[in-house]
Amino acid sequence: MLFRKRADSANNTIPLPIALTASGDFDGNDGKWSTFFINIGDDASGRYGQNFKVLISTSSPITLVPQQAEWCNQDCAEKRGVMPFNGDQTLGFRDSSSQAWKDAGIYSIPTPHWWSWDELNGTWGSENVGLGESSPESLILTDQFVVEYTFKEFFLGSFGLAVGPVNPGSGAKNPFLATFKSANIIPSASYGYTAGAYYRNNGKGTVGDLILGGYDQSRVELDRGVSIHMPNERNNSLVVGVQSILYKPDPDIEANTFSFTSESKGFFATIDSTLPYLWLPGDVCDKFAERFQLTYNSSIDLYTVNASAHQFNAQQNATVSFKIGSGPDDSNTFTTIILPYDAFNLQVDYPIVDNATNYFPIKRSTKGDFVLGRTFLQEAYIVVDYERANFTVAPAYYSEPMPDQNLIPIYNTSFPTASQTPKPSDGGLSPGAVAGIVVGIVVALLLACLAAFFWWKKQRQQKKAYEKDATTSEIDTVVAGNEVKHRRVSELDSEPPGSPKPPVGGYYGDRDQKDGIPFPPISEMDSPPAELYSPPPGSGTPNSMNGSDYFIAGNRVRRRGATRESSGNNTPGTPAPIAELPGDDGNPKMSPVHSRGPSDSSLHTNIDEVVTRTDASPERSQQPQPSEEAKTEGSEAKAGGEAEPEAGALERRPSHARGLSDTTVQSDSTAVSQPTPEELEAWAMGRDDGPQRPLSE
């Protein structure tokens, strides 16, 4: 079937789309249309194929080529797209010169029901059909139906793109596109096509574009297109909904916009590139005729344009916008195909008319079927996917100069990497663009991972540094705290020589346990020394007090442990040792502020009695008073200064009122300083009843 290397390796590779070569010319007797090269009868040697310039038919499944006719001479044959063969200008296809031709008979040509003629006959045969001009590089399919004709209705030959078996009566055959796909030469039974426009590129024209098995992304504005399903599995016509047709002149000439579909509203229409005409509703044709100043010619069934109308239309420079969707009702899913006046400014020539005549390619529909012909496809690009029974209509792209081709495949659903028919929103990214996006994503991920790693590393280092600083800070704090404690409290912890030792059982001994209230030992820092409970300056003289004494039971500050007694032998009733007040070194002149004489109240209940009461009961008024002997001994102890306590005498309590050690007296950090004589006298003569603390440095 196929005479190329591609056939041998086709089953092992995924094929790519194939572009049909445009001739570069604009031919025809009903306008100027971009044609494409095909060859008939080539045996793969490039010597026997006859070349033709043909148009594209989206509704026909067969290949049509002109045959020699009585009414067409060599000049006419050349205009019909018949190329020279073996150095001579032939009048049409020479089946006798082809070694592959097999005559099948004369049969009618299948035509769509919207065409104006009922039956067209031609000579059918099996033949080799190749793409492009005949050469060893041409891709060829064998045993394809080819029809040669002599009638005038088809001036140029056509290359059919429709699918579905064709059976003229001699047996069914698959058309070219379906066979091409079955041979695994193209990715799928699909194509992309635009007719091109002779009026583009400053009047030089832009050729058409046909891609088999895909589409050309450089020629279509796919993001502005609309995707539409075919009617059903049997009917693969390209049916669209024309939702509106608007006429808009140059704003500098007239600012209004007019609707051609206000009465008929929307309607269904079929896209068919075989003929140039637009078969439209009668009222729409009337509005075209009114706005473009057209004249209907009933003899040729065409709307013609005279010289004055042409001048008026050129001045108006109007455009006609077709709003296309999947249905005739107005919707938000649509595309707009805009045709300028030049797209409608065509000429019809021999053999339709004897002399070239300007005409406007619209026709009234007499059967209720509406068609958007080749004229429409000058500004529209269609992507047809028979594999999935849908197609896309989008504006064709034009620029000066035109971009290079960018072929995008449409894969068959049987391929593992099958892709859907391109959707308008996809934009049809090229493989290079997709690869660039993928590379960009990978690079971005790598950079993100690298940034995350450095961030984690920095956080980890900061955490280690924080833990190290926290550990060092904790150690330094403890050391510093101990140092402060040692320096600030060392005086309070200093035991004077000969100071009595605390009882073995603790400061409270078993007495606390017997009362059912366990008391932990009270450190010097928990209870302030006795000197802090000294009377404030000016609180009164020993013999004259205004108000209660500061040290009586009702006025003194009650601190837990400060007035509780403990017995060195854990025996109730035994008075606790009484520590001498700080600074009591036996020198009356240097006696500290705490050694004032007793007040009237203190004569009866002195400080020694307050500190050494033996009753642990909360009712302090019921506590027994110490004996007179104890009082006398206590006074003697104070007067003697360094006198040692006798056996059975009251012991000094070490935890609250120790005398200052030698080190304490000479220390720079002594907690409480010795008052000056002036301070002592001010204290003695003071009359302030409020509690005050001795002045400190």
QUIHU-V857554 format. One record per pair of residues at least 24 apart in sequence whose C-alpha atoms are under 6 Angstrom apart, sorted by sequence separation. I is the first residue (numbers start at 1). J is the second residue. D is the distance in whole Angstrom. If there is no record, write none. Layout:
# QUIHU-V857554
I_J_D + I_J_D
This chain:
# QUIHU-V857554
68_92_4 + 102_126_5 + 123_147_5 + 189_213_6 + 191_215_6 + 242_266_5 + 260_284_5 + 672_696_6 + 67_92_4 + 101_126_6 + 122_147_6 + 123_148_5 + 188_213_5 + 242_267_5 + 66_92_5 + 67_93_5 + 101_127_5 + 122_148_6 + 187_213_5 + 241_267_6 + 242_268_6 + 100_127_6 + 122_149_5 + 186_213_5 + 241_268_4 + 260_287_6 + 53_81_5 + 240_268_6 + 52_81_5 + 240_269_5 + 52_82_5 + 239_269_6 + 52_83_6 + 239_270_4 + 51_83_5 + 238_270_5 + 238_271_5 + 576_612_6 + 575_612_5 + 575_614_6 + 3_44_6 + 573_614_5 + 563_611_5 + 565_614_6 + 305_358_5 + 304_358_6 + 305_359_5 + 586_640_6 + 304_359_4 + 542_597_5 + 586_641_4 + 303_359_6 + 304_360_6 + 542_598_5 + 543_599_6 + 585_641_5 + 41_98_5 + 303_360_5 + 542_599_4 + 337_395_6 + 508_566_5 + 41_100_6 + 507_566_6 + 268_328_6 + 534_594_6 + 267_328_5 + 509_570_6 + 266_328_4 + 266_329_6 + 503_568_4 + 250_316_6 + 249_316_5 + 250_317_6 + 249_317_6 + 250_318_6 + 249_318_4 + 248_318_5 + 248_319_5 + 247_319_6 + 247_320_5 + 577_650_5 + 578_651_5 + 579_652_4 + 246_320_6 + 577_651_3 + 578_652_3 + 579_653_5 + 80_155_6 + 246_321_5 + 576_651_6 + 577_652_3 + 578_653_4 + 579_654_6 + 80_156_5 + 245_321_6 + 577_653_4 + 581_657_6 + 583_659_6 + 245_322_5 + 582_659_4 + 583_660_6 + 579_657_5 + 581_659_6 + 582_660_5 + 244_323_5 + 579_658_5 + 580_659_6 + 243_323_5 + 67_148_5 + 69_150_5 + 242_323_6 + 243_324_6 + 51_133_6 + 66_148_6 + 67_149_5 + 242_324_5 + 282_364_5 + 63_146_5 + 64_147_5 + 65_148_5 + 66_149_5 + 67_150_6 + 241_324_6 + 279_362_6 + 64_148_6 + 241_325_5 + 277_361_5 + 278_362_5 + 279_363_5 + 280_364_5 + 281_365_6 + 49_134_5 + 241_326_5 + 243_328_5 + 277_362_5 + 278_363_6 + 279_364_6 + 280_365_6 + 240_326_5 + 241_327_4 + 242_328_5 + 243_329_6 + 279_365_5 + 41_128_5 + 241_328_4 + 243_330_6 + 40_128_6 + 46_134_5 + 40_129_5 + 46_135_4 + 46_136_5 + 280_370_5 + 39_130_5 + 45_136_5 + 66_157_6 + 279_370_5 + 38_130_6 + 44_136_6 + 65_157_4 + 279_371_5 + 38_131_5 + 64_157_5 + 278_371_5 + 38_132_5 + 39_133_6 + 64_158_5 + 278_372_5 + 37_132_5 + 38_133_6 + 39_134_5 + 63_158_6 + 278_373_5 + 37_133_6 + 63_159_5 + 277_373_5 + 63_160_5 + 276_373_5 + 62_160_5 + 228_326_5 + 275_373_6 + 276_374_4 + 61_160_5 + 275_374_6 + 276_375_5 + 60_160_5 + 61_161_6 + 271_371_6 + 273_373_5 + 61_162_4 + 269_370_5 + 270_371_5 + 271_372_5 + 272_373_5 + 273_374_4 + 54_156_6 + 56_158_5 + 57_159_6 + 60_162_5 + 61_163_6 + 269_371_5 + 270_372_6 + 271_373_6 + 54_157_5 + 55_158_5 + 56_159_5 + 57_160_5 + 58_161_5 + 59_162_5 + 54_158_5 + 58_162_6 + 226_334_6 + 226_335_6 + 225_335_5 + 21_132_6 + 61_175_6 + 530_656_5 + 529_656_4 + 530_657_5 + 529_657_5 + 524_655_6 + 2_140_6 + 2_141_6 + 1_141_6 + 1_142_5 + 538_683_4 + 537_683_4 + 538_684_5 + 538_685_5 + 539_686_6 + 540_687_6 + 538_686_3 + 539_687_5 + 537_686_6 + 538_687_4 + 539_688_5 + 538_688_5 + 539_689_5 + 536_691_5 + 536_692_4 + 536_693_5 + 230_389_5 + 230_390_5 + 229_390_4 + 228_390_6 + 228_391_5 + 227_391_6 + 227_392_4 + 496_661_5 + 226_392_6 + 226_393_6 + 225_393_5 + 17_186_6 + 225_394_4 + 15_185_6 + 16_186_6 + 224_394_6 + 15_186_5 + 15_187_5 + 222_394_6 + 34_207_5 + 491_664_5 + 10_184_6 + 34_208_6 + 221_395_6 + 220_396_5 + 221_397_6 + 219_396_6 + 220_397_5 + 219_397_5 + 197_378_5 + 195_377_5 + 196_378_5 + 194_377_6 + 195_378_5 + 194_381_5 + 218_405_6 + 193_381_6 + 218_406_6 + 193_382_5 + 217_406_5 + 20_210_6 + 192_382_6 + 216_406_5 + 19_210_6 + 192_383_4 + 216_407_5 + 19_211_4 + 191_383_6 + 215_407_6 + 18_211_6 + 191_384_5 + 215_408_5 + 18_212_5 + 190_384_5 + 214_408_5 + 17_212_6 + 190_385_4 + 214_409_4 + 17_213_5 + 190_386_6 + 213_409_6 + 214_410_5 + 17_214_5 + 189_386_6 + 213_410_6 + 226_424_6 + 225_424_5 + 223_424_4 + 222_424_5 + 223_425_5 + 223_427_5 + 222_427_5 + 59_272_6 + 58_272_6 + 58_273_6 + 57_273_5 + 57_274_4 + 188_411_5 + 187_411_5 + 188_412_5 + 187_412_6 + 114_369_6 + 31_346_5 + 31_347_5 + 30_347_6 + 30_348_4 + 29_348_6 + 29_349_5 + 17_409_6
